[in-house]
Amino acid sequence: MSKVTTIIDIGSNSMRMVVLQKSSRFSFSLINETKSKVKISEGSYENNGNLQDIPMQRAYESLKSFLNISHSLKSRKIICVATSALRDAPNSKVFISRVQKELGLNIKVIEGEKEAYYGGVAALNLLHDNTFITMDIGGGSTEFSFIRDGKIEKSISLNIGTVRIKELFFNKDDIEGAKKNILDNLKKISNLEIKIPKKVVGIGGSIRALSKIVMIKNQYPLDVLHEYMYKVIDEISLFDKISIAKNNDDLKSFGVKKDRFDTIKEGAFIFKTILEELEIDEVVTSGVGVREG
């Protein structure tokens, strides 16, 4: 790692950047963290996976802003990765080529398994547990790493995501179809033939947002999200209520922040369905993920 390194993660729903300063051979400190909800995949799942012009422009403008911040902090190296939205889009090269030509930034599209692995590495290095599943619910996909005794046994990415589920099912009031889609995807985990830990380490904006709601509900005295833990049996009914909320006022009454109104129902539905299907007992919230990995 260079003295100051920038890592940009282009997700289906949000774009995030961290700027890290190396402090020793094996450690670094965070000097900047920026997030922009560009929704680059908006409208794509209804259009054969193709990225749409307006979301691509939003992402382009945010990238330009991110680079200005990075340069002001004298970052010597910039790593930019993209996940599900660009991985799936038949026209992703249009966006990638424009960014390379006009901003001089090379975007690396990483495979789902690699994305899951990076999340596992981050959680393993920056949490105290050594046997768990990492789960990262994104806009277009959900990644899992299965970790036992401090080693990553398997990593897998499934085509389950908040924006994907919203456009293909929730917008059409097809909740049963959404559940069937999730359960069909989860069969791939059964095929891995590994013992599934009963503890999930939650990564990503949707799971963190749900953990914040749980913290508020339980009047947790600390404002520290990383490593916040709760029992599934105590909170599963809350996730169910959020997933079937009728309007934004209902969501607000549960403690959902305005910037999460658009996908929190789908995120809660996905999370609840997976927790029940995998028979998870406990959730630990992770403040780190792909970028740190």
Summary of the structure (lengths in Angstrom):
residues: 293
radius of gyration: 18.5
end to end distance: 12.7
largest distance: 52.5
contacts: 1013
relative contact order: 0.14
helix: 43%
strand: 24%
